């Protein structure tokens, strides 16, 4: 979520005007962060938000780097009417994504159309001009449902598909159509939706390809994985429609499952946001963020290993988490993972490996 407050501390921020019920100036989010953790010396460099995560990504040596980008990249001045929160980042700051070597962004979420169809078109153009692939949104249904096709070093491709569900905050009218832009939508998470995903995957998949189905689903703050999400993820894997289910929307991480040898990330949590200084109720917090380094078998897409690297956001920068934050994260996932047949194994440096049964 590199828009709004984070855009304001970069070198060419957009006008800070907001249309939120309580905050009318994006710089207020900067002030909240500074009151919580100290001054942010502005302007920051393009790599600033990633902080210590850049070195960890280099250590992991991933073949491909994929994120859910939950902001428009646009200068459009007209926000979507009736929507309470509008995220956007200046196209001048797309180098923030390039600084982390991002290969693909999924865009099927509840913020990519915050600045209307013009904002979406400009977002697509900004990403593609930088050689960053996208999935989950497009100028029509065909493009929105098409995957980001990423070549893999050993041959074949990783196909990344993106869909969103209405309960994640997607507004009516956001779905792409045959003659208008929008995002790829799954209205019900039922058998028909699973079959639609399968048919879409089958229409693009070639021998040797692996498939990630990226889903923006559910509410922002939840205490457990919804039953409907588990059922749908299992169905996708059982149908052969997904090697990895990549879920997001919750602002905090959710328990992780391995079903039939395939990875299910029900909720990755935020990696970057401008929520510092905001007090959340119910014991939740959004400043503990993770990288997920998944290794898949080339032959069949089964999970070989998953390393989870936690960070803590301070001054809009990912840094090493303090002991209290690590304890909170471990408690958050311990019971839920155990219920799903997995657990976290602590490794040196405050990292975890996933163990499954």
N, C-alpha and C positions, 0 to 999 in steps of 0.2 A: 504494500500500500504506500507507494512512493509519491502520492499526490498531497495536496493540501499543505500541512505544516512542513513536510519535508521538502516540497517544491520551494517553499518560501526561503529556506536557508541556502539554496543553491544560487548559482551566479546570475541567472536570468529568470527570476520568479514571475509568475503570472500575477495579474491583479488579485489582491487578497480577499476581495469581497466574497462572502458566503451567504447562503440563503437558509441557514439552519435555524431552528427555533430559538436556540440559546446563544449561539456564537455567530457573529456577523463578519469576522475578520480572521483569516487563516493564521495570521501572526499570533493570535491568542494561543494556538496550540504550541507554538514555539515558546511563548512565555511560560506556559504550564510546564513544559519539559525543563526549562531552565530553572524554574522554582524548585523542581524536584531534584535535579541532578547537577546544576551548575551551567555556566555560560556556554553557548554554542557559538564559536567564533565563525562569523560569516564573511563571505560566502564559503561554503564547504566545497571540497573537490568531489568529482563524480563518484569516486570510490568510497566516500565517507560513510554512507549508511551501512555498507557491508562490513567495515571494520575488520575484526579478527576472523570473520568468516572467510575472507579471501584466502588466507593462509591455510585454513582447514580444507577448503575446496581444492587447493593445490595439493595438499597432502593426500586427499582421497583419490585424486587423479581420475575424476569421472570422465567417461567417454562423452556424456551428454548432460546438460544442465537445464532443468525444466522448472518453471515457476508458474503459479497462478498470479497474473497481473491484475490487481484489483483497483485500477484507476484508468481514466481516459488520459491519452497523451494528445492534448489539443489546446488551441487558442480560442476555440469556440466560446462565445459569450452568452449563450442562451441555455440555462440549465433546464433539465427535464421538469416540466411543471408538476407541482404537487408532491415532489420527492423531498424528503427532509434533509438528506445528506448528499453532497455532490463532490466527488473526487476528480481532480485533474492535475496533470503534471505538464510543464512546458515541453514541447517537442525539442527544445534546446537541451533538455536534460535526459534524453534517451540514452546518452552515453553512460548514465548510471547503470543501465542494464548491460551495456557493452563492457563496462569495467569488471563485471562479474562473469563475463563469458557466457551469458545466457544464450542457449540455442533456440529455445521455444517458450512462448508464453501462451497459456490457456486464458481465454477471454470470456468464457461463458460464466458470468457472475453478475452480481447486482449493482455494479458500479461502472462498468465499461460504457454504458449508455447514459451516464449521468448528464452529459452535455449533448444529448441528442444524436441524431443520425450523422450530422456533420462531425461531431466529436468522435464517433466510431470510425468513420471513414479516415479521419486524420490519424487516429490511433493506428489503424492498419497500415497506412502509408508510412508512418514514422518507423514502425517496427520493421517492415519489409525493406525500407531503404537502408536499414542497418544490417540486413541479412539475418534478422531474427524471425523465425517462423512463428505462426500463430494458429490456434485452433479454437473452435467454439463460438466464433462470431464471424460475420462476413456481410457482403453486400446483398446476399440472398441466401436461401436455405441451403443450396448446394455448397456454397463456400463455407457457411457456418458449420455444416456437418462434415466437412472434409477434414482429414487429419493433417497435422504437421508431420511431414515425412522426413525423418532425420536419418541419414546414412550411418550405419554402424561400422566400426573399424574392421570387424571380422566378416563383413558381408551382410546383406539384408538391410532392413530399415527398422527403426523404431517409429511406429505410428502412434501419434498422440492425438486422441479425440477429446473434445470438451463438450460437456452438457451442463445445464443448470436446472434447478427445480424451483417452482414458485415459492416454496416455503423458505427459501434463502433470501427473500426480499426482492426478487425479480418482479417488476411491475407488469401489469397487463399491457400488451402492445409491444413488448420488447422482443418477442419471438421473430426470427427472420422469416420472410415469406418468399414466394417465387419472384416477386418484383420489388422487394424492399429489404433494407438492411436489418440486422438484429442478431440475436444469439440463438444457439441451439438449445431447445427446451425439451425436458422430459416431464410431462404434466402429472404423472401418477405413480411412477416407480412400480408399475405392475407388470404382468406378463407381457402385455402388448408393448410397453416401453422397452423391456429387455429384448424382445424380438426385433424391435426397430433398431436398437443399437447393434445387434448381431448382424442384421441385414446391411447396415451401413459399413460395419467392419469388413464383412465379406466382400463388399463391393470394392474395397481398396486393398485388401491384404493379398500379398503374394507369398510364395514359399520362402521361408527364412525370415519373414517379418515378425517382430514382436509388437505387442499392443498395450498401450497405457490408456485406460479410460479415466479421464479426469472429471470429477463431479463436484459442482458447487451446490451443496445441499444442506438443509437444516438451518436451525437458528444459530445465532452467534454464541450464546452461552448455554451449554447443556451439561448435565451431570453424568449422562451415560449415552452410549451409542443407541440411536433409535432402532427398534426392531425392524422397521421397514427398510432401513439402510442395510442392515445385515442380510436380510432376505434378498434384496436386490443385488448386492455385491456377490453373494453366493451364486445367484442365478446367472449373472454375467460370466462368472468363471466356469460354472458347470456347462454353460452353452458353448464355451470356447471363444467368447467374445472379448476376453480381457486376460492379459498376463499380470497386469498390475491395476488395481483400483486406487486412484489417487483422489482422496476426498478432502474438501476444504469448505470453509464458511465459519466454523467455530473459531473464535479468536484465541483459543487455547488448544493444546494437543489433546487428542482423544486416543483411547486404547487401540492397539494394533492387532490384527489377526492374520494368520496364514491359513488359507482354505485351499485344500487340494494342491498344496505346494505353491500357491500364488499369494502374493502380498496384497493385503488390504490396509491402506491407510485411511481410516474413517474420517479423521480430521487432523491435518498437519499443524493447525494453529497458524498464527501470523509469524512471518519471518521479519518483516520490517513494517512499522506503523508509526503514527504520530500520537500515540495514546499516553505517553509519559505524563505523569502528574494527575491522571484521571483515576479516581478511586472507584473500583468496581465492587458491587455487592456480591454476597454469596460466596466469598472466599476465592473468587476467580481473579486472575491477573493475566495481562496480555503482554507483559514485558519479557517473559521467558519464551525463547524462540529456538527452533531446531532446524538443522540440516539433516536430511535423511539420505544416507548413501546406500543405495540398494544395488546389489550385484545379482544379475540374472544369468541363468544357464542359456547359452546361445541356442542349444538344441531344442529346448521346449519352453523356455521362459520361466521355469520354476525359480523360486527364490533360493539363492545360495547364501546370502548374508545380508544383514541390515545393520548399519552403524548409525547411531543417533548422536549428533553433536549439539549440545545445548549452548545457548548464548543468552545474554541479558542486555536489553536495550537501555542505554544511557546516553543522553544528549544526541538522540537520533543516530546512534552508532552501536553495532553489535560488538559486545565485548565479553570477557569471561564472566560467567555467573558467580555470584557469591554463594557460600555454603547454604544459606537459608533458601535461596532460590532453587538450588539443586535438590534440597530436601523436599520442597514443595512440589517440584516436577515429579520426583520419584513417587511421592505419595499419590499424586494425581493419577498416575498410570498404573501403579502396582496392582490394585484390586481389579480394575477393569481389564487389564491384560490377563491376569490370572483367570478371570471368567471366560476369556476368549482362547485360552490354551497357550498363552505366550507369557514371557516374563523378560525383564530387563536385567542384563548381566553387566555389572559395573566394570569398567576398564580404566586403566591409568589416564590421567588428564581430565577426569570428569565426564568421560564419554560412556556410552552404553552400546552393547551388542544385543540384538533381539535373539531370544531363545524360544523355540517353538517345539510342540510335542505332536 
